[in-house]
Amino acid sequence: MEGLEKFDAVGSAIEQLPDSFSNLLDLRSLNLRACSQLKRLPEQLGKMQCLQFLDASVTAIEELPDSIGLLPRIQNLIFERCKKLTYVPNSICNLKSLEYLNLFIGEDIIKIELFEAVNDMNLKELTLSGNIRVCLPIILSFSSLTVLTLTDVCGSPSPTKPFSFFQLFNLQSLGLYNCTSHGSSFPELPLNLEELDVDNHASLEQVPDLSHLKQLKIMSIGRCCSLQSLHKLPPHLSLLRVEDCTSLQEFPDLSMLRDLETLDVTGNGSNLKVSLEENHLQLQVSGVVGLSLPLTLVHIKSISIHLFILQLRENDDTFIATIPNKEIPEWFNYKNREGCTLSFDVPPNLGDNFAGVAFWVVYKSSSQESNYLKAVITNKTEDTTTTIPITGSSCRGMDDVESAIRCIWAEDLSIAKGENIMISFEWNPLCDTEVKMCGAHMLKHPFKKSLQA
């Protein structure tokens, strides 16, 4: 095995690596993920001077060897869900090349004195599972962090002052999951934050005014069952998701969110309604703004967000939304309130600023199958047919009535002024979904009118 550069034993039944394993001096990548019987790493691990990547997640490892601090080239250390881990040596502070650390800190190592010299480290990404309130001083010591993902696994609700991440001035992406030790408060956030994902914060009652966060582009709030109100939102959001917050009955004003391109508001309070301005649909399709996604988005856990991101990357400069509204707004040009088809003539007087078409579909679903809505557009004047995806999501199977909205460029639709158009909205045939009503709206720029849906 001399000269071996990569060793991959994912999911194997090995219980330990022999001490001679550390003689693989050329090894760069060691992947032991899901070796559930593995109890120890080689004591002389530090001899492996070329090692850059080590993943021992979901193993039975109890201690990390002291020599781990002698790995001069290590960039990634991953010990996710190592629930038997009781010892992390102080020598880990010597790892000047370490960029990503993923660590489970259980109650047994709650008094860890690991990071006395963290200011000498250049850690960029930290994923930590444990009692977050207890670990907070450790977390705040990493001033170089750009990505922080925290999962509370052993804390209890605390009435003490709220968390503050304000001093992490380099932080761009923050994920907070299973926030049991946060109490009912919302954390203080750093000004340069670009992405925020908060999930399963059961005692959170309100999200405060976040309008001072000028850099925040992506915001996701999910499964916060006590959340009652959202206040002023960051002004430059491109993507906003609020999902499964069952106590939320009022939604904040979106009129100032001129950069909003993706909106996902589903599974919340039964009386919740979202007000959309007409110019939300216009500005995006006219190419005034375009979603520029931070590279760190891969660390956000929400499946819903990733689904919308994939759609946006395939169809730039469009507005897409899923909201709980049960009606199509009055300002839509063409509406069918009792079916899934539309027929209309594109007005010949739209002028040169005809940008595209907004589609609005109100639907009811009773299926758990994957749900894909498409618009089949027949141009009767030109005798052409175009199929455009409107949205793709997993059906909730709760007989909820929701709205799907999508804006599409005119050139992508093969639609021009004065032409006769017929549109049929169709779902995945495996999904038990009924289109209650549908609408189309001609888009141009500029627009002034603002009405509620």
C-alpha positions as CSV (number, residue, x, y, z in Angstrom):
1,M,0.0,0.0,0.0
2,E,3.0,2.3,-0.1
3,G,2.3,5.4,-2.1
4,L,-1.5,5.2,-1.5
5,E,-3.1,8.6,-1.6
6,K,-6.8,7.8,-1.0
7,F,-8.4,5.3,1.4
8,D,-12.1,4.9,1.4
9,A,-13.8,2.4,3.8
10,V,-17.2,4.0,4.0
11,G,-19.7,1.8,5.8
12,S,-17.3,-1.0,6.5
13,A,-17.2,-3.2,9.7
14,I,-13.7,-2.3,10.7
15,E,-13.2,-1.8,14.5
16,Q,-9.8,-0.1,14.4
17,L,-7.0,0.8,12.1
18,P,-3.6,-0.7,13.0
19,D,-1.0,1.7,14.3
20,S,1.1,0.8,11.2
21,F,-1.6,2.5,9.1
22,S,0.0,5.8,10.0
23,N,3.0,4.8,7.9
24,L,1.0,5.6,4.8
25,L,2.9,8.9,4.4
26,D,1.5,9.8,1.0
27,L,-2.2,9.5,2.1
28,R,-4.2,12.6,1.3
29,S,-7.8,11.4,1.9
30,L,-9.1,9.1,4.6
31,N,-12.8,8.4,4.6
32,L,-14.1,6.2,7.4
33,R,-17.7,7.6,7.4
34,A,-20.4,5.3,8.8
35,C,-17.9,2.7,10.0
36,S,-20.1,2.2,13.1
37,Q,-17.8,-0.3,14.8
38,L,-14.7,1.9,14.6
39,K,-13.5,2.9,18.1
40,R,-10.2,4.5,17.6
41,L,-7.8,6.2,15.2
42,P,-4.1,5.3,15.0
43,E,-2.2,7.0,17.9
44,Q,0.5,8.2,15.4
45,L,-2.0,9.8,13.0
46,G,0.1,12.9,13.0
47,K,2.8,11.1,11.0
48,M,0.6,11.3,8.0
49,Q,2.0,14.7,6.9
50,C,0.2,14.7,3.5
51,L,-3.3,14.1,4.9
52,Q,-5.7,16.8,3.8
53,F,-9.1,15.2,4.4
54,L,-10.4,13.0,7.3
55,D,-14.0,12.0,7.7
56,A,-14.8,9.7,10.7
57,S,-18.5,10.6,11.0
58,V,-21.0,8.2,12.5
59,T,-18.4,6.1,14.2
60,A,-17.9,4.8,17.7
61,I,-14.7,6.8,18.2
62,E,-14.3,7.9,21.8
63,E,-11.0,9.9,21.7
64,L,-9.0,11.8,19.1
65,P,-5.3,11.1,19.3
66,D,-3.1,13.9,20.6
67,S,-1.0,13.6,17.5
68,I,-3.9,15.0,15.3
69,G,-2.4,18.4,16.0
70,L,0.7,17.5,13.9
71,L,-1.1,17.3,10.6
72,P,0.3,20.3,8.7
73,R,-1.8,20.0,5.6
74,I,-5.2,18.9,7.0
75,Q,-8.0,21.1,5.6
76,N,-11.1,19.1,6.5
77,L,-11.9,17.3,9.8
78,I,-15.3,15.7,10.0
79,F,-16.6,14.0,13.1
80,E,-20.4,14.4,12.6
81,R,-22.7,12.3,14.9
82,C,-19.7,10.8,16.8
83,K,-21.9,10.5,19.9
84,K,-19.4,8.5,22.0
85,L,-16.6,11.1,21.5
86,T,-15.4,12.3,24.9
87,Y,-11.9,13.7,24.2
88,V,-10.7,16.3,21.7
89,P,-7.1,17.3,22.3
90,N,-6.0,20.9,22.6
91,S,-3.4,20.2,19.9
92,I,-6.1,20.7,17.3
93,C,-5.4,24.4,17.7
94,N,-2.1,23.8,16.0
95,L,-3.8,23.0,12.7
96,K,-3.1,26.3,10.9
97,S,-4.3,24.8,7.5
98,L,-7.7,23.6,8.9
99,E,-10.6,25.3,7.0
100,Y,-13.6,23.1,7.8
101,L,-14.4,21.4,11.2
102,N,-17.5,19.3,11.8
103,L,-17.7,18.2,15.4
104,F,-20.3,16.6,17.8
105,I,-19.8,17.8,21.3
106,G,-21.9,15.8,23.8
107,E,-22.5,16.3,27.4
108,D,-19.5,14.2,28.4
109,I,-17.1,16.8,26.9
110,I,-19.1,19.8,27.9
111,K,-16.0,21.2,29.8
112,I,-13.8,21.0,26.7
113,E,-10.9,23.4,26.9
114,L,-10.0,22.9,23.3
115,F,-9.6,26.4,21.8
116,E,-7.2,28.3,23.9
117,A,-5.3,29.4,20.8
118,V,-8.0,29.6,18.2
119,N,-7.0,33.1,17.2
120,D,-4.0,31.5,15.5
121,M,-6.3,29.3,13.4
122,N,-7.9,30.3,10.0
123,L,-11.0,28.2,10.3
124,K,-13.6,29.2,7.6
125,E,-16.4,26.7,8.2
126,L,-17.6,25.2,11.5
127,T,-20.5,22.7,11.9
128,L,-21.2,22.0,15.5
129,S,-23.7,19.8,17.3
130,G,-24.1,20.0,21.0
131,N,-25.3,22.3,23.7
132,I,-25.0,25.5,21.8
133,R,-25.3,27.9,24.7
134,V,-22.5,26.1,26.5
135,C,-20.3,26.1,23.4
136,L,-21.0,29.7,22.5
137,P,-17.7,31.1,23.9
138,I,-15.8,28.5,21.7
139,I,-17.8,29.5,18.7
140,L,-17.3,33.2,19.1
141,S,-13.5,32.6,19.3
142,F,-13.4,31.8,15.6
143,S,-13.3,35.3,14.2
144,S,-12.4,34.0,10.7
145,L,-15.6,32.0,10.2
146,T,-17.6,32.6,7.1
147,V,-20.0,29.6,7.4
148,L,-21.5,28.5,10.7
149,T,-23.9,25.6,11.1
150,L,-25.2,24.8,14.7
151,T,-27.5,22.0,15.8
152,D,-28.7,22.0,19.4
153,V,-28.9,18.4,20.6
154,C,-28.8,18.5,24.4
155,G,-29.8,21.9,25.5
156,S,-33.0,23.0,27.3
157,P,-34.9,26.3,26.9
158,S,-33.2,29.1,28.7
159,P,-34.7,32.4,29.9
160,T,-31.3,34.1,29.8
161,K,-30.3,36.8,27.3
162,P,-30.4,36.0,23.6
163,F,-27.5,34.7,21.7
164,S,-25.3,37.1,19.9
165,F,-23.2,36.3,16.8
166,F,-22.6,40.0,16.1
167,Q,-18.8,39.9,16.7
168,L,-18.4,37.3,13.9
169,F,-18.0,40.1,11.4
170,N,-16.7,37.8,8.6
171,L,-19.7,35.4,8.8
172,Q,-21.7,35.1,5.6
173,S,-23.8,32.0,6.2
174,L,-25.6,31.0,9.4
175,G,-27.7,27.9,10.0
176,L,-29.5,27.3,13.3
177,Y,-31.3,23.9,13.8
178,N,-33.2,22.4,16.6
179,C,-32.7,25.5,18.7
180,T,-33.7,24.1,22.1
181,S,-31.3,26.2,24.2
182,H,-32.1,29.6,22.6
183,G,-35.2,30.3,24.6
184,S,-37.9,32.4,22.9
185,S,-35.4,34.9,21.6
186,F,-33.9,35.5,18.2
187,P,-30.1,35.8,18.0
188,E,-28.3,39.1,17.3
189,L,-26.8,38.7,13.8
190,P,-23.7,40.1,12.2
191,L,-24.1,42.9,9.7
192,N,-22.4,41.1,6.8
193,L,-24.6,38.0,6.9
194,E,-25.8,36.9,3.4
195,E,-27.7,33.7,4.2
196,L,-29.8,32.7,7.2
197,D,-31.6,29.4,7.9
198,V,-33.5,28.9,11.1
199,D,-35.3,25.5,11.5
200,N,-37.2,23.9,14.4
201,H,-36.9,26.8,16.9
202,A,-40.0,25.7,18.8
203,S,-40.1,28.5,21.3
204,L,-39.4,31.4,19.0
205,E,-42.4,33.8,19.1
206,Q,-41.3,36.6,16.8
207,V,-38.5,37.6,14.4
208,P,-37.4,41.2,15.1
209,D,-36.8,44.0,12.7
210,L,-34.0,42.8,10.3
211,S,-34.1,45.7,7.9
212,H,-30.6,46.7,9.0
213,L,-29.1,43.5,7.4
214,K,-28.4,45.1,4.0
215,Q,-26.3,42.1,2.8
216,L,-28.8,39.3,3.6
217,K,-30.0,37.7,0.3
218,I,-31.4,34.4,1.4
219,M,-33.6,33.8,4.4
220,S,-35.4,30.6,5.5
221,I,-37.6,30.2,8.6
222,G,-39.0,26.7,9.0
223,R,-40.9,24.6,11.6
224,C,-41.0,27.4,14.2
225,C,-44.4,26.3,15.6
226,S,-44.7,29.2,18.1
227,L,-43.8,32.0,15.7
228,Q,-46.5,34.6,15.5
229,S,-45.0,37.5,13.7
230,L,-42.3,38.6,11.3
231,H,-41.3,42.3,11.4
232,K,-39.4,44.3,8.8
233,L,-37.4,42.1,6.5
234,P,-33.9,42.7,5.0
235,P,-34.4,45.0,2.1
236,H,-32.3,43.1,-0.5
237,L,-33.7,39.5,-0.1
238,S,-33.6,37.5,-3.3
239,L,-35.1,34.3,-1.7
240,L,-37.5,34.1,1.2
241,R,-38.9,30.9,2.6
242,V,-41.3,30.6,5.6
243,E,-42.6,27.1,6.0
244,D,-44.5,25.1,8.6
245,C,-44.8,27.9,11.1
246,T,-48.3,26.9,12.2
247,S,-49.0,29.9,14.5
248,L,-48.1,32.5,11.9
249,Q,-51.3,34.4,10.9
250,E,-49.9,37.6,9.5
251,F,-47.2,38.1,6.9
252,P,-45.0,41.2,6.6
253,D,-45.1,43.9,3.9
254,L,-43.1,42.8,0.8
255,S,-43.4,46.2,-1.0
256,M,-39.8,47.2,-0.3
257,L,-38.3,43.9,-1.5
258,R,-37.4,44.9,-5.0
259,D,-34.9,42.2,-5.5
260,L,-37.2,39.3,-4.5
261,E,-37.1,36.5,-7.0
262,T,-38.2,33.4,-5.0
263,L,-41.0,33.3,-2.4
264,D,-42.0,30.1,-0.6
265,V,-44.7,30.5,2.0
266,T,-46.5,27.2,2.8
267,G,-47.8,25.2,5.7
268,N,-48.2,28.1,8.0
269,G,-51.3,29.5,9.9
270,S,-54.6,28.7,8.3
271,N,-55.6,32.3,7.8
272,L,-52.3,33.5,6.4
273,K,-52.4,35.5,3.2
274,V,-49.5,37.1,1.3
275,S,-49.8,40.5,-0.4
276,L,-47.9,40.8,-3.7
277,E,-47.3,44.0,-5.6
278,E,-47.7,43.8,-9.3
279,N,-44.2,45.2,-9.8
280,H,-42.8,42.2,-8.0
281,L,-43.7,40.3,-11.1
282,Q,-42.5,43.0,-13.5
283,L,-39.1,43.9,-12.2
284,Q,-37.7,40.4,-12.2
285,V,-38.8,39.4,-15.7
286,S,-37.6,42.6,-17.2
287,G,-34.0,41.8,-16.2
288,V,-33.5,44.7,-13.7
289,V,-32.2,42.3,-11.1
290,G,-30.7,38.8,-11.2
291,L,-30.2,36.4,-8.4
292,S,-26.5,36.1,-7.5
293,L,-26.2,33.0,-5.2
294,P,-23.5,32.9,-2.7
295,L,-21.2,29.9,-3.0
296,T,-21.9,28.9,0.6
297,L,-25.5,28.0,-0.1
298,V,-24.6,24.3,-0.2
299,H,-24.5,24.4,3.6
300,I,-28.1,25.4,3.9
301,K,-30.1,22.2,4.8
302,S,-33.5,23.1,3.6
303,I,-34.6,20.9,0.7
304,S,-37.2,23.4,-0.3
305,I,-34.6,26.1,-0.8
306,H,-32.4,23.9,-2.9
307,L,-35.4,23.0,-5.2
308,F,-36.2,26.6,-5.8
309,I,-32.5,27.4,-6.4
310,L,-32.2,24.7,-9.1
311,Q,-35.3,26.1,-10.8
312,L,-33.8,29.6,-10.7
313,R,-30.4,28.5,-12.1
314,E,-32.2,26.9,-15.0
315,N,-34.4,30.0,-15.6
316,D,-32.6,33.2,-14.7
317,D,-34.3,36.5,-14.1
318,T,-37.7,35.1,-13.3
319,F,-40.0,35.5,-10.3
320,I,-41.3,32.2,-8.8
321,A,-43.5,31.8,-5.7
322,T,-45.6,29.4,-3.8
323,I,-48.0,31.1,-1.4
324,P,-51.2,30.2,0.6
325,N,-53.5,32.6,-1.3
326,K,-56.7,31.1,-2.6
327,E,-57.6,33.7,-5.1
328,I,-56.0,35.3,-8.2
329,P,-55.6,39.1,-7.8
330,E,-58.1,41.3,-9.6
331,W,-55.3,43.1,-11.5
332,F,-54.4,39.9,-13.5
333,N,-55.4,40.5,-17.2
334,Y,-56.9,37.1,-17.9
335,K,-58.5,34.7,-15.3
336,N,-60.4,31.5,-15.3
337,R,-61.9,31.0,-11.9
338,E,-63.4,27.6,-12.6
339,G,-60.8,25.6,-14.5
340,C,-57.3,24.9,-15.9
341,T,-57.4,26.5,-19.3
342,L,-57.2,30.1,-20.7
343,S,-57.7,31.6,-24.1
344,F,-56.9,35.2,-25.0
345,D,-55.5,37.5,-27.6
346,V,-52.2,39.3,-26.7
347,P,-53.0,43.1,-26.9
348,P,-51.5,44.6,-30.1
349,N,-50.8,47.9,-28.2
350,L,-48.3,46.7,-25.6
351,G,-45.5,48.6,-27.3
352,D,-41.8,47.7,-27.3
353,N,-41.7,47.2,-23.6
354,F,-43.7,43.9,-23.6
355,A,-41.5,41.8,-21.3
356,G,-43.3,38.5,-20.8
357,V,-46.2,36.7,-19.0
358,A,-46.9,36.0,-15.4
359,F,-48.8,32.8,-14.6
360,W,-50.9,32.3,-11.5
361,V,-52.4,28.9,-10.6
362,V,-54.6,28.1,-7.6
363,Y,-54.6,24.4,-6.9
364,K,-55.7,21.8,-4.3
365,S,-53.6,18.6,-3.8
366,S,-54.4,15.4,-1.9
367,S,-51.3,13.4,-2.9
368,Q,-47.9,12.8,-1.4
369,E,-46.3,12.2,-4.8
370,S,-43.9,14.7,-6.4
371,N,-45.9,17.4,-8.0
372,Y,-44.8,19.2,-11.2
373,L,-47.0,21.9,-12.8
374,K,-46.4,22.9,-16.4
375,A,-48.1,25.3,-18.8
376,V,-48.8,24.0,-22.3
377,I,-49.0,27.1,-24.5
378,T,-50.5,26.9,-27.9
379,N,-50.0,29.8,-30.2
380,K,-53.0,29.4,-32.6
381,T,-51.8,32.3,-34.8
382,E,-48.4,30.7,-35.5
383,D,-49.5,27.0,-35.0
384,T,-46.8,26.3,-32.4
385,T,-46.8,24.7,-28.9
386,T,-44.5,25.4,-26.0
387,T,-44.3,23.7,-22.7
388,I,-43.0,25.7,-19.7
389,P,-42.4,24.4,-16.1
390,I,-44.3,26.5,-13.6
391,T,-43.2,24.9,-10.3
392,G,-42.1,21.6,-8.8
393,S,-42.7,20.6,-5.2
394,S,-43.7,17.7,-3.0
395,C,-47.4,17.6,-2.4
396,R,-48.4,18.0,1.3
397,G,-51.3,15.7,1.0
398,M,-53.4,17.8,3.3
399,D,-56.0,19.2,0.9
400,D,-54.4,22.6,1.2
401,V,-55.3,25.2,-1.4
402,E,-52.2,27.1,-2.5
403,S,-51.0,29.4,-5.4
404,A,-48.1,28.9,-7.7
405,I,-46.8,31.9,-9.5
406,R,-44.1,32.1,-12.3
407,C,-42.9,34.9,-14.6
408,I,-41.5,33.9,-18.0
409,W,-39.7,36.0,-20.7
410,A,-41.8,36.6,-23.9
411,E,-39.1,35.2,-26.1
412,D,-39.2,31.9,-24.1
413,L,-42.9,31.6,-24.7
414,S,-42.9,32.4,-28.5
415,I,-45.6,34.9,-27.9
416,A,-45.9,38.2,-29.7
417,K,-48.4,41.1,-29.8
418,G,-51.7,40.4,-31.4
419,E,-51.4,36.6,-31.4
420,N,-54.2,34.2,-30.2
421,I,-53.1,32.1,-27.3
422,M,-54.5,29.1,-25.5
423,I,-52.9,27.8,-22.2
424,S,-53.6,24.6,-20.4
425,F,-52.1,24.0,-16.9
426,E,-51.2,20.3,-16.3
427,W,-49.9,18.4,-13.3
428,N,-47.9,15.2,-12.9
429,P,-50.6,12.5,-13.6
430,L,-49.5,10.5,-10.5
431,C,-50.3,13.5,-8.2
432,D,-54.0,13.9,-7.2
433,T,-54.1,17.6,-7.8
434,E,-57.0,19.8,-9.0
435,V,-56.5,23.2,-10.6
436,K,-59.1,25.5,-9.1
437,M,-58.4,28.6,-11.1
438,C,-55.7,30.0,-13.3
439,G,-54.6,33.4,-14.7
440,A,-52.1,35.1,-17.0
441,H,-50.9,38.7,-16.9
442,M,-49.0,40.6,-19.5
443,L,-45.7,42.0,-18.2
444,K,-44.0,45.2,-19.2
445,H,-41.9,47.9,-17.6
446,P,-42.3,50.3,-15.8
447,F,-45.4,49.7,-13.7
448,K,-46.9,51.7,-10.9
449,K,-50.0,49.9,-9.8
450,S,-49.9,48.0,-6.5
451,L,-52.9,45.8,-5.4
452,Q,-53.4,42.9,-3.0
453,A,-53.9,39.4,-4.1
